[in-house]
Amino acid sequence: MTQPLQQSQKRLTPYAWVTRVAQLMAKEKNCHYGNWLPTNYHISLLPSDFDSSDHDKMVIQRSIELQNLGFSVNVENANSFKVKGKTYSICIAGRPDIVAIKDNWVVVEDCKSGREKTSHLYQILLYMLLLPHAPETKSLCKGQIPHGRLVYPDQIIDIPNQRIDRDFITHFQQVLSSFTCPDFPPRQPHPSECRYCRLPEKNCSFKRVSYTNSRG
């Protein structure tokens, strides 16, 4: 049975990572509850089983390539940022893999060791939108929206800053509105999502039931 949440667990301001926002914008997650809950409450999520070794190697290799091309390269932790919303009361945090600068050209890149996903595009677009507004990174952007790149093992996809248009911003604001809604969204259990959801069972009993059913 799902345990009730205590008021002391509620965040003063909703807090979400860019990756979480990108997944909802890409409609890759059917259960909004699994994203809404840790955004609005302090939840101890289960550890991720993602093996970052291939990704880390890609970031190192790509950084060397850019340096050889004459770019000044900032990697991961140096690019960490937080942006507080104006229209919606929420803090969005992010950490792109690479911000590279050459003369007056700024490029933000994210390395992906797996298959291509729509959320990857939204993730890099969100970095492009938010980096110039974050106190930690706005000086890197030189007053411009950065160019974007997704780096895969077999290809590099360029994303021009013209992709940050009115339609994208409207879609972003719609997702922020759903994140900051005070009402609990309905849970929508699905075996493929529940199995990899990082919410503890005490916060969502559907996870245990769906995972058990998926195993037959």
Summary of the structure (lengths in Angstrom):
residues: 216
radius of gyration: 18.4
end to end distance: 21.0
largest distance: 58.4
contacts: 618
relative contact order: 0.19
helix: 41%
strand: 18%
